[in-house]
Amino acid sequence: QVQLVESGGGLVQPGGSLRLSCVVSGSIFSIYDMAWYRQAPGKQRSLVATVTKGGSTDYLYSVKCRFTISRDNAKNILYLQMNSLKPEDTAVYYCNALLRTTTTIPANYWGQGTQVTVSS
């Protein structure tokens, strides 16, 4: 059984910062690519940032230079540092991991999401 648990969301004023965390637990054999997605009300879920096991990153254009994705491979934790937040960043943020357990082939797993609201 695998669990992805996000934390760190909340209400922040425009220009503020938040740091999201996602802890992956369970019978993990190996974690490959990890990512953050977000879903705003009435919109489809969209990719925000990705990080490979080796640390290569990629970002949605609108968050480049404001957001930083990182991971701790020893602790199986994914992070998203969000700076200079804008109202349009308001969404539920989801953690995603491509991983293999001790008994299954690689598959995508999702967290339950954490709400980020940027408002004055």
C-alpha positions in Angstrom: 0.0 0.0 0.0 1.3 3.4 -1.0 0.4 6.8 0.4 1.2 10.3 -0.8 0.3 12.9 1.8 0.6 16.6 0.9 0.9 19.4 3.4 1.8 23.1 3.5 -1.2 24.7 1.7 -3.1 27.6 3.1 -4.2 31.2 2.6 -1.5 33.7 1.6 -1.5 37.3 0.3 -0.3 38.1 -3.2 3.5 38.2 -3.2 3.7 35.8 -0.4 5.3 32.4 -0.2 4.3 28.8 0.7 6.2 25.5 0.8 4.3 22.4 -0.1 5.6 18.9 1.0 4.5 15.5 -0.1 5.6 12.4 1.9 5.5 9.1 0.1 5.2 6.1 2.3 4.6 2.3 1.9 6.4 -0.6 0.4 8.4 1.5 -2.0 11.0 -0.2 -4.2 11.9 2.8 -6.3 10.5 6.3 -7.1 11.1 7.6 -10.6 9.7 11.0 -11.8 7.8 13.1 -9.4 5.6 16.1 -10.1 3.2 18.7 -8.8 -0.1 19.3 -10.5 -2.8 21.9 -9.7 -6.5 22.2 -10.4 -8.3 25.5 -10.2 -12.1 25.6 -9.8 -13.8 24.8 -13.1 -10.5 23.9 -14.8 -8.7 20.7 -15.7 -5.8 19.5 -13.7 -2.5 20.8 -15.1 1.1 20.0 -14.7 3.1 22.6 -12.7 6.6 21.1 -12.3 8.4 17.9 -12.6 11.6 16.5 -11.2 13.4 13.3 -12.2 15.2 10.9 -9.8 18.4 12.5 -10.9 17.2 16.0 -10.1 16.4 17.4 -13.5 13.5 19.8 -13.4 10.9 21.4 -15.7 8.2 24.0 -15.1 5.0 25.4 -16.4 6.1 28.6 -18.1 3.9 30.8 -15.8 5.6 29.6 -12.6 9.2 29.6 -13.9 11.5 31.7 -11.7 8.8 31.8 -8.9 8.4 28.1 -8.0 11.1 25.5 -7.2 10.6 21.8 -7.2 12.9 19.5 -5.3 13.0 16.1 -3.7 14.7 14.2 -0.9 15.4 10.8 -2.3 16.5 9.4 1.1 13.3 10.4 2.8 10.9 10.0 -0.1 9.7 13.6 0.2 8.8 16.0 -2.7 8.7 19.8 -2.2 7.4 22.8 -4.0 8.7 26.2 -2.9 6.3 28.8 -4.2 7.4 32.5 -4.1 5.8 35.7 -5.4 2.4 34.0 -5.4 -0.4 35.4 -7.5 -4.2 35.1 -7.3 -4.1 32.9 -10.4 -2.0 30.4 -8.5 -5.0 29.6 -6.4 -5.8 25.9 -6.8 -5.7 22.5 -5.2 -2.2 21.2 -5.6 -1.6 17.5 -6.1 1.5 15.4 -5.7 2.2 12.7 -8.3 4.8 10.0 -8.3 5.8 7.3 -10.8 7.0 4.5 -8.6 7.4 0.8 -8.2 6.5 -1.0 -5.0 8.1 -4.2 -3.9 5.3 -6.2 -5.5 4.1 -4.2 -8.5 5.3 -2.7 -11.8 5.8 1.1 -12.0 2.6 3.1 -11.8 1.4 6.6 -11.1 0.2 7.5 -7.7 -1.6 10.6 -6.5 -1.9 12.5 -3.2 -5.3 13.8 -1.9 -4.4 17.4 -2.7 -3.8 20.6 -0.6 -5.6 23.9 -1.1 -3.6 27.0 -1.9 -5.5 30.3 -1.9 -3.8 33.5 -2.8 -6.0 36.5 -1.9 -5.8 39.8 -0.1 
